[in-house]
Amino acid sequence: MPAATVAGAAEVPPRTGRTTDQLDELLLGGPRTLTARDLARIAHVDLEMVRTFWRTLGLPSHGDDEVMFTEADARALSMAASLVAEHGLDLRTVVTVIRSLGHTSDRLALWQVEALVEDMSTRYELDDTSARLLVLDRLRDLAPVLEQQLLHSYRRQLAAVADRYAAEFGDARGRAADAGALPLARAVGFADMVSFTRRTAGLGSTDLSSFVQRFETAARDVVVGAGGRVVKTIGDAVLFIADTPGAGAAVAVGLADAFGDSLDVAAARGTGGLAEGARGVTPVRVGLVWGRVLSRFGDVFGPSVNLAARLTDVAEPSTVLVDAATAQVLGGDPRFRLAEQPVRDLPGLGPTASFRLSRAN
């Protein structure tokens, strides 16, 4: 792609002339000189362990004698094997840990590359294919920065988990736990965008991408700002948790308040574009439950999660519904007001009492 200036666009950088093989070697830290059999020999594991490791990372499989691996692959496999040999973890746990890395890094790499494509396309007014080729050309320069940001973020997140565990469980040593109960007491809730399909039907790909991105960003800002954590986004919904009932309630009403009750595409474009149109114009329904959950695979499970989802389904736009047990826990918190609602027949749960939660002021 030669350097070029497009009217109204920044100047497109000249191509570096790097080949795909050169980029591959740069990203992988060296050439592909090893086979799966070589990896097994270097890491002192059997071939099945090599296959399991590679498959668990979610990477394409290769024949045992294909020269597809690098010295860095051998080091990574050796370190994974050391989790069993030196740290005493069982193989099932190691596979879970490796799978978490593969699943998360796969999504992360795609997410970041697509963000770069969007940036290049917009900044230089390029078509999609040209933008992708430019990103491919720039990856060598960008990858070290992205890698350092990933490591920094991971360490900060790990430290945050350690801090929460220390605060919650630090004084619980020697205390017997109920073996039949789910381990963690958490506020769990869903915020579901109202009429997502209808509201976005007239948007093109760029506007739709901006709209969804802004919705998710605004929702995350509210959740984190009120003391909660986003577990995941599920299409047009956000699943969040908080460590206390009060924090969960603050997140829930914050989400209901942050998003409005109508989407005017023309008005959104005229006041900063649809990229700014998510907050204040997209109502959400919110369901919140205080209960015990199981945290596994970066997700949460349990009856309270299901109940929160069902309450979300029947909540009115821009309102929060909680169950009777959660209402009782929140009853003494002066920051919130609770209004009993008619008993609702929830799918799979039967007649269920619910309360509308709002701010006291």
FIBAKE-695880 format. One record per residue (C-alpha): x, y, z; residue in one letter; residue number from 1. Coordinates in steps of 0.2 Angstrom, whole numbers, plus 2048, in hexadecimal, padded with zeros to 3 digits. Each point is the difference from the previous one (the first is absolute). Example, Ala and Ser with C-alpha at 12.3 -4.5 7.8 and 13.67 -1.06 7.14 Angstrom:
// FIBAKE-695880
+-----+-----+-----+--------+-----+
!  px !  py !  pz ! residu ! num !
+-----+-----+-----+--------+-----+
! 83E ! 7EA ! 827 !      a !   1 !
! 806 ! 811 ! 7FD !      s !   2 !
+-----+-----+-----+--------+-----+
// end
This chain:
// FIBAKE-695880
+-----+-----+-----+--------+-----+
!  px !  py !  pz ! residu ! num !
+-----+-----+-----+--------+-----+
! 800 ! 800 ! 800 !      m !   1 !
! 809 ! 810 ! 7FB !      p !   2 !
! 800 ! 80F ! 80A !      a !   3 !
! 7F1 ! 80B ! 7FB !      a !   4 !
! 7F6 ! 80F ! 806 !      t !   5 !
! 7ED ! 7FE ! 7FF !      v !   6 !
! 7F6 ! 810 ! 801 !      a !   7 !
! 7FB ! 803 ! 812 !      g !   8 !
! 80A ! 7F1 ! 806 !      a !   9 !
! 811 ! 7FE ! 808 !      a !  10 !
! 80F ! 7FB ! 7F5 !      e !  11 !
! 801 ! 7ED ! 7FF !      v !  12 !
! 811 ! 7FA ! 806 !      p !  13 !
! 80B ! 7F7 ! 7F3 !      p !  14 !
! 801 ! 7ED ! 800 !      r !  15 !
! 80F ! 7F9 ! 80A !      t !  16 !
! 802 ! 7F2 ! 7F3 !      g !  17 !
! 800 ! 7F3 ! 80E !      r !  18 !
! 7FB ! 7EF ! 7FA !      t !  19 !
! 7F3 ! 7F5 ! 80A !      t !  20 !
! 80E ! 7F4 ! 804 !      d !  21 !
! 80A ! 80E ! 808 !      q !  22 !
! 7F1 ! 806 ! 80A !      l !  23 !
! 7FC ! 7EE ! 806 !      d !  24 !
! 812 ! 7FE ! 806 !      e !  25 !
! 7FF ! 811 ! 809 !      l !  26 !
! 7F0 ! 7FC ! 809 !      l !  27 !
! 805 ! 7EF ! 805 !      l !  28 !
! 811 ! 805 ! 806 !      g !  29 !
! 80A ! 7F5 ! 7F3 !      g !  30 !
! 7FE ! 7F4 ! 7F2 !      p !  31 !
! 7F6 ! 7F0 ! 7FF !      r !  32 !
! 80D ! 7F3 ! 802 !      t !  33 !
! 7F8 ! 7F3 ! 80B !      l !  34 !
! 7F3 ! 7F2 ! 7FE !      t !  35 !
! 7F4 ! 7F9 ! 80D !      a !  36 !
! 80C ! 7F2 ! 803 !      r !  37 !
! 80E ! 80D ! 804 !      d !  38 !
! 7F5 ! 809 ! 80C !      l !  39 !
! 7FC ! 7F0 ! 809 !      a !  40 !
! 812 ! 7FC ! 802 !      r !  41 !
! 805 ! 811 ! 806 !      i !  42 !
! 7F2 ! 802 ! 80C !      a !  43 !
! 802 ! 7EE ! 806 !      h !  44 !
! 7EE ! 7FC ! 7FD !      v !  45 !
! 7F7 ! 7F4 ! 7F4 !      d !  46 !
! 7F9 ! 804 ! 7EF !      l !  47 !
! 7EE ! 800 ! 807 !      e !  48 !
! 804 ! 80E ! 80C !      m !  49 !
! 807 ! 80A ! 7F2 !      v !  50 !
! 7F0 ! 7FD ! 7F6 !      r !  51 !
! 7F5 ! 804 ! 80F !      t !  52 !
! 80A ! 810 ! 804 !      f !  53 !
! 7FE ! 806 ! 7EE !      w !  54 !
! 7EE ! 7FB ! 7FE !      r !  55 !
! 7FC ! 809 ! 811 !      t !  56 !
! 808 ! 810 ! 7FA !      l !  57 !
! 7F3 ! 7FF ! 7F2 !      g !  58 !
! 80E ! 800 ! 7F2 !      l !  59 !
! 7FF ! 7F6 ! 7F0 !      p !  60 !
! 807 ! 7EE ! 802 !      s !  61 !
! 80E ! 7FA ! 7F6 !      h !  62 !
! 808 ! 7EF ! 7FC !      g !  63 !
! 80D ! 7FA ! 80D !      d !  64 !
! 80E ! 801 ! 7F3 !      d !  65 !
! 7FB ! 811 ! 7F9 !      e !  66 !
! 80D ! 80E ! 803 !      v !  67 !
! 7F4 ! 80D ! 808 !      m !  68 !
! 806 ! 804 ! 811 !      f !  69 !
! 80D ! 80C ! 807 !      t !  70 !
! 80C ! 800 ! 80F !      e !  71 !
! 7F3 ! 80C ! 809 !      a !  72 !
! 7F3 ! 7F2 ! 7FE !      d !  73 !
! 80C ! 7F4 ! 808 !      a !  74 !
! 803 ! 80B ! 80F !      r !  75 !
! 7ED ! 803 ! 802 !      a !  76 !
! 7FC ! 7EE ! 800 !      l !  77 !
! 80E ! 7FC ! 80C !      s !  78 !
! 7F9 ! 80D ! 80C !      m !  79 !
! 7EF ! 7F9 ! 7FE !      a !  80 !
! 807 ! 7EF ! 804 !      a !  81 !
! 808 ! 807 ! 810 !      s !  82 !
! 7EF ! 805 ! 807 !      l !  83 !
! 7FE ! 7ED ! 802 !      v !  84 !
! 812 ! 7FA ! 804 !      a !  85 !
! 805 ! 80E ! 80B !      e !  86 !
! 7F1 ! 809 ! 807 !      h !  87 !
! 7F5 ! 7F0 ! 802 !      g !  88 !
! 7F1 ! 806 ! 7F6 !      l !  89 !
! 7F6 ! 7F2 ! 7F8 !      d !  90 !
! 7FF ! 7FF ! 7ED !      l !  91 !
! 7ED ! 804 ! 800 !      r !  92 !
! 804 ! 811 ! 809 !      t !  93 !
! 80F ! 803 ! 7F4 !      v !  94 !
! 7F5 ! 7FD ! 7F1 !      v !  95 !
! 7F3 ! 80D ! 807 !      t !  96 !
! 80D ! 80D ! 803 !      v !  97 !
! 807 ! 7FE ! 7EE !      i !  98 !
! 7EF ! 800 ! 7F9 !      r !  99 !
! 7FC ! 810 ! 809 !      s ! 100 !
! 810 ! 808 ! 7F8 !      l ! 101 !
! 7FB ! 7F9 ! 7EE !      g ! 102 !
! 7EE ! 806 ! 801 !      h ! 103 !
! 804 ! 811 ! 807 !      t ! 104 !
! 80F ! 804 ! 7F5 !      s ! 105 !
! 7F7 ! 7FA ! 7F0 !      d ! 106 !
! 7F2 ! 80C ! 804 !      r ! 107 !
! 80C ! 80E ! 805 !      l ! 108 !
! 80B ! 7FF ! 7F1 !      a ! 109 !
! 7F1 ! 800 ! 7F4 !      l ! 110 !
! 7F8 ! 80F ! 80A !      w ! 111 !
! 810 ! 80A ! 7FF !      q ! 112 !
! 804 ! 7FD ! 7EE !      v ! 113 !
! 7EE ! 804 ! 7FB !      e ! 114 !
! 801 ! 810 ! 80A !      a ! 115 !
! 810 ! 804 ! 7F6 !      l ! 116 !
! 7F8 ! 7FD ! 7F0 !      v ! 117 !
! 7F2 ! 80C ! 804 !      e ! 118 !
! 80C ! 80D ! 805 !      d ! 119 !
! 80A ! 7FE ! 7F0 !      m ! 120 !
! 7F1 ! 800 ! 7F5 !      s ! 121 !
! 7F9 ! 810 ! 808 !      t ! 122 !
! 810 ! 809 ! 802 !      r ! 123 !
! 806 ! 7FD ! 7EE !      y ! 124 !
! 7EF ! 7FE ! 7F8 !      e ! 125 !
! 805 ! 7EF ! 7FA !      l ! 126 !
! 7F4 ! 7F1 ! 7FA !      d ! 127 !
! 800 ! 7F1 ! 80C !      d ! 128 !
! 80C ! 7F6 ! 7F7 !      t ! 129 !
! 80D ! 80E ! 7FE !      s ! 130 !
! 7FE ! 804 ! 813 !      a ! 131 !
! 803 ! 7ED ! 804 !      r ! 132 !
! 810 ! 800 ! 7F6 !      l ! 133 !
! 806 ! 810 ! 808 !      l ! 134 !
! 7FD ! 7F8 ! 811 !      v ! 135 !
! 80A ! 7F1 ! 7FB !      l ! 136 !
! 80E ! 80B ! 7FB !      d ! 137 !
! 800 ! 809 ! 810 !      r ! 138 !
! 7FF ! 7F2 ! 80C !      l ! 139 !
! 813 ! 7FE ! 803 !      r ! 140 !
! 800 ! 812 ! 807 !      d ! 141 !
! 7F0 ! 7FE ! 80A !      l ! 142 !
! 802 ! 7EF ! 807 !      a ! 143 !
! 80D ! 804 ! 80E !      p ! 144 !
! 7F5 ! 80E ! 807 !      v ! 145 !
! 7F0 ! 7F5 ! 7FF !      l ! 146 !
! 80A ! 7F2 ! 809 !      e ! 147 !
! 806 ! 80B ! 80E !      q ! 148 !
! 7EF ! 807 ! 803 !      q ! 149 !
! 7F9 ! 7EE ! 801 !      l ! 150 !
! 80D ! 7FB ! 80D !      l ! 151 !
! 7FD ! 810 ! 80A !      h ! 152 !
! 7ED ! 7FE ! 800 !      s ! 153 !
! 801 ! 7ED ! 804 !      y ! 154 !
! 80B ! 804 ! 80F !      r ! 155 !
! 7F5 ! 80E ! 806 !      r ! 156 !
! 7F1 ! 7F5 ! 7FE !      q ! 157 !
! 808 ! 7F1 ! 80A !      l ! 158 !
! 805 ! 80D ! 80E !      a ! 159 !
! 7EE ! 806 ! 800 !      a ! 160 !
! 7FA ! 7EE ! 802 !      v ! 161 !
! 80D ! 7FD ! 80E !      a ! 162 !
! 7FA ! 80F ! 809 !      d ! 163 !
! 7EE ! 7FB ! 7FF !      r ! 164 !
! 804 ! 7EF ! 807 !      y ! 165 !
! 80A ! 807 ! 80E !      a ! 166 !
! 7F2 ! 80C ! 805 !      a ! 167 !
! 7F2 ! 7F3 ! 7FF !      e ! 168 !
! 809 ! 7F0 ! 806 !      f ! 169 !
! 80F ! 806 ! 80A !      g ! 170 !
! 7F8 ! 7FD ! 811 !      d ! 171 !
! 7F7 ! 7F0 ! 7FB !      a ! 172 !
! 80E ! 7F4 ! 803 !      r ! 173 !
! 7FB ! 7F1 ! 80B !      g ! 174 !
! 7EE ! 804 ! 7FE !      r ! 175 !
! 7F5 ! 7F2 ! 7F9 !      a ! 176 !
! 7F7 ! 803 ! 7F0 !      a ! 177 !
! 7EF ! 7F9 ! 7FB !      d ! 178 !
! 805 ! 7F2 ! 7F4 !      a ! 179 !
! 7EF ! 800 ! 7F8 !      g ! 180 !
! 7FF ! 813 ! 7FC !      a ! 181 !
! 807 ! 809 ! 7F1 !      l ! 182 !
! 810 ! 808 ! 805 !      p ! 183 !
! 7FE ! 813 ! 7FD !      l ! 184 !
! 7F3 ! 80C ! 806 !      a ! 185 !
! 7FE ! 80D ! 7F2 !      r ! 186 !
! 7F4 ! 80C ! 7F9 !      a ! 187 !
! 7FD ! 7FB ! 7EE !      v ! 188 !
! 7F6 ! 809 ! 7F3 !      g ! 189 !
! 7FC ! 802 ! 7EE !      f ! 190 !
! 7FD ! 810 ! 7F6 !      a ! 191 !
! 7F7 ! 7FD ! 7F0 !      d ! 192 !
! 7FE ! 80C ! 7F2 !      m ! 193 !
! 7EE ! 803 ! 7FB !      v ! 194 !
! 7FB ! 7FD ! 7EE !      s ! 195 !
! 812 ! 7FE ! 7FA !      f ! 196 !
! 7FB ! 7FA ! 7EF !      t ! 197 !
! 7F3 ! 80D ! 7FC !      r ! 198 !
! 80B ! 80E ! 807 !      r ! 199 !
! 80F ! 7FB ! 7F5 !      t ! 200 !
! 7F6 ! 7FB ! 7F0 !      a ! 201 !
! 805 ! 80F ! 7F7 !      g ! 202 !
! 812 ! 801 ! 804 !      l ! 203 !
! 80E ! 7FB ! 7F4 !      g ! 204 !
! 80F ! 7F6 ! 805 !      s ! 205 !
! 80A ! 80F ! 806 !      t ! 206 !
! 7F2 ! 808 ! 80A !      d ! 207 !
! 7FB ! 7EF ! 807 !      l ! 208 !
! 812 ! 7FC ! 806 !      s ! 209 !
! 801 ! 811 ! 808 !      s ! 210 !
! 7EF ! 7FF ! 808 !      f ! 211 !
! 804 ! 7EF ! 808 !      v ! 212 !
! 812 ! 805 ! 805 !      q ! 213 !
! 7F9 ! 810 ! 809 !      r ! 214 !
! 7F2 ! 7F6 ! 808 !      f ! 215 !
! 80D ! 7F3 ! 807 !      e ! 216 !
! 80C ! 80E ! 805 !      t ! 217 !
! 7F3 ! 80A ! 809 !      a ! 218 !
! 7F9 ! 7F1 ! 809 !      a ! 219 !
! 811 ! 7FB ! 806 !      r ! 220 !
! 804 ! 811 ! 806 !      d ! 221 !
! 7F0 ! 800 ! 80B !      v ! 222 !
! 803 ! 7EF ! 806 !      v ! 223 !
! 812 ! 803 ! 805 !      v ! 224 !
! 7FD ! 811 ! 807 !      g ! 225 !
! 7F3 ! 7FA ! 80C !      a ! 226 !
! 80B ! 7F2 ! 806 !      g ! 227 !
! 7FB ! 7F1 ! 7F6 !      g ! 228 !
! 808 ! 7F6 ! 7F2 !      r ! 229 !
! 7FB ! 7FB ! 7EF !      v ! 230 !
! 800 ! 7ED ! 7FE !      v ! 231 !
! 7FC ! 800 ! 7EE !      k ! 232 !
! 7F5 ! 808 ! 7F2 !      t ! 233 !
! 7F3 ! 7F5 ! 7F8 !      i ! 234 !
! 7FB ! 807 ! 7F0 !      g ! 235 !
! 7F5 ! 80F ! 805 !      d ! 236 !
! 802 ! 7FC ! 813 !      a ! 237 !
! 80C ! 803 ! 80E !      v ! 238 !
! 803 ! 7F3 ! 80E !      l ! 239 !
! 808 ! 808 ! 810 !      f ! 240 !
! 804 ! 7FC ! 812 !      i ! 241 !
! 804 ! 809 ! 810 !      a ! 242 !
! 807 ! 7FA ! 810 !      d ! 243 !
! 7F2 ! 809 ! 80B !      t ! 244 !
! 7EE ! 802 ! 7FE !      p ! 245 !
! 802 ! 813 ! 801 !      g ! 246 !
! 80D ! 800 ! 7F2 !      a ! 247 !
! 7F5 ! 7F5 ! 7F6 !      g ! 248 !
! 7F1 ! 80C ! 802 !      a ! 249 !
! 80A ! 80F ! 7FC !      a ! 250 !
! 806 ! 7F8 ! 7F0 !      v ! 251 !
! 7EE ! 7FB ! 7FB !      a ! 252 !
! 7F8 ! 811 ! 803 !      v ! 253 !
! 80F ! 808 ! 7F8 !      g ! 254 !
! 7FD ! 7F6 ! 7F0 !      l ! 255 !
! 7ED ! 803 ! 800 !      a ! 256 !
! 804 ! 813 ! 802 !      d ! 257 !
! 80E ! 801 ! 7F4 !      a ! 258 !
! 7F6 ! 7FB ! 7F1 !      f ! 259 !
! 7F1 ! 809 ! 7F9 !      g ! 260 !
! 7F0 ! 7FB ! 7F8 !      d ! 261 !
! 801 ! 803 ! 7ED !      s ! 262 !
! 80C ! 7FF ! 7F2 !      l ! 263 !
! 7FF ! 80E ! 7F3 !      d ! 264 !
! 80D ! 7FC ! 7F3 !      v ! 265 !
! 800 ! 811 ! 7F7 !      a ! 266 !
! 801 ! 809 ! 811 !      a ! 267 !
! 80F ! 7F5 ! 806 !      a ! 268 !
! 809 ! 803 ! 7F0 !      r ! 269 !
! 7FD ! 813 ! 802 !      g ! 270 !
! 806 ! 801 ! 812 !      t ! 271 !
! 811 ! 7F7 ! 7FE !      g ! 272 !
! 7FB ! 7F0 ! 7F6 !      g ! 273 !
! 7FA ! 7EF ! 805 !      l ! 274 !
! 811 ! 7FD ! 808 !      a ! 275 !
! 7F9 ! 80C ! 80E !      e ! 276 !
! 7EE ! 7FA ! 7FE !      g ! 277 !
! 800 ! 7F1 ! 80C !      a ! 278 !
! 800 ! 809 ! 811 !      r ! 279 !
! 7F0 ! 809 ! 803 !      g ! 280 !
! 7F6 ! 7F9 ! 7F1 !      v ! 281 !
! 800 ! 7ED ! 802 !      t ! 282 !
! 7F5 ! 7FA ! 80E !      p ! 283 !
! 804 ! 7F0 ! 80A !      v ! 284 !
! 7F7 ! 7F4 ! 80B !      r ! 285 !
! 809 ! 7FA ! 80F !      v ! 286 !
! 7FE ! 7F1 ! 80C !      g ! 287 !
! 80A ! 7FE ! 810 !      l ! 288 !
! 802 ! 7F2 ! 80C !      v ! 289 !
! 80A ! 7FE ! 810 !      w ! 290 !
! 805 ! 7EE ! 802 !      g ! 291 !
! 80E ! 7F3 ! 7FF !      r ! 292 !
! 808 ! 7FC ! 7EF !      v ! 293 !
! 80E ! 7F4 ! 7F9 !      l ! 294 !
! 80E ! 809 ! 7F7 !      s ! 295 !
! 808 ! 7F6 ! 7F3 !      r ! 296 !
! 807 ! 803 ! 7EE !      f ! 297 !
! 7FF ! 812 ! 802 !      g ! 298 !
! 7ED ! 7FF ! 802 !      d ! 299 !
! 7F4 ! 7FE ! 80F !      v ! 300 !
! 7F3 ! 7F2 ! 802 !      f ! 301 !
! 7F1 ! 7FD ! 80C !      g ! 302 !
! 7EE ! 802 ! 803 !      p ! 303 !
! 802 ! 812 ! 804 !      s ! 304 !
! 807 ! 803 ! 7EF !      v ! 305 !
! 7F1 ! 7F8 ! 7F8 !      n ! 306 !
! 7F4 ! 80A ! 80B !      l ! 307 !
! 809 ! 811 ! 7FB !      a ! 308 !
! 7FE ! 7FC ! 7EE !      a ! 309 !
! 7EE ! 7FC ! 802 !      r ! 310 !
! 7FC ! 810 ! 80A !      l ! 311 !
! 809 ! 809 ! 7F2 !      t ! 312 !
! 7F4 ! 7F9 ! 7F3 !      d ! 313 !
! 7F1 ! 807 ! 809 !      v ! 314 !
! 807 ! 811 ! 806 !      a ! 315 !
! 7F9 ! 810 ! 7F8 !      e ! 316 !
! 80C ! 80A ! 7F6 !      p ! 317 !
! 80C ! 80B ! 80B !      s ! 318 !
! 7FB ! 7F6 ! 810 !      t ! 319 !
! 808 ! 7F4 ! 80C !      v ! 320 !
! 7F7 ! 7F0 ! 807 !      l ! 321 !
! 807 ! 7F6 ! 80F !      v ! 322 !
! 7F9 ! 7F1 ! 808 !      d ! 323 !
! 7F8 ! 7FF ! 812 !      a ! 324 !
! 810 ! 7FA ! 808 !      a ! 325 !
! 80B ! 80E ! 7F8 !      t ! 326 !
! 7F3 ! 80D ! 805 !      a ! 327 !
! 801 ! 7FA ! 812 !      q ! 328 !
! 813 ! 802 ! 800 !      v ! 329 !
! 7FF ! 811 ! 7F8 !      l ! 330 !
! 7F1 ! 806 ! 80B !      g ! 331 !
! 80B ! 809 ! 80D !      g ! 332 !
! 80B ! 809 ! 7F3 !      d ! 333 !
! 7FA ! 812 ! 800 !      p ! 334 !
! 807 ! 803 ! 7EF !      r ! 335 !
! 7F2 ! 7F6 ! 7F8 !      f ! 336 !
! 7ED ! 7FF ! 7FF !      r ! 337 !
! 7F7 ! 7EF ! 7FD !      l ! 338 !
! 7EE ! 7FF ! 7F9 !      a ! 339 !
! 7F8 ! 7EF ! 800 !      e ! 340 !
! 7F9 ! 7FA ! 7EF !      q ! 341 !
! 7F3 ! 7F4 ! 7FB !      p ! 342 !
! 805 ! 7ED ! 801 !      v ! 343 !
! 807 ! 7FB ! 7EF !      r ! 344 !
! 800 ! 7EE ! 7F9 !      d ! 345 !
! 812 ! 7FE ! 7FA !      l ! 346 !
! 805 ! 7F3 ! 7F3 !      p ! 347 !
! 807 ! 7F1 ! 809 !      g ! 348 !
! 7FE ! 808 ! 811 !      l ! 349 !
! 7ED ! 802 ! 803 !      g ! 350 !
! 7F8 ! 80E ! 809 !      p ! 351 !
! 80D ! 80C ! 807 !      t ! 352 !
! 7FF ! 80F ! 80B !      a ! 353 !
! 80A ! 80F ! 7FA !      s ! 354 !
! 803 ! 812 ! 805 !      f ! 355 !
! 805 ! 80F ! 7F6 !      r ! 356 !
! 810 ! 808 ! 806 !      l ! 357 !
! 804 ! 812 ! 7FE !      s ! 358 !
! 80A ! 80E ! 808 !      r ! 359 !
! 7F9 ! 807 ! 810 !      a ! 360 !
! 802 ! 812 ! 7FA !      n ! 361 !
+-----+-----+-----+--------+-----+
// end
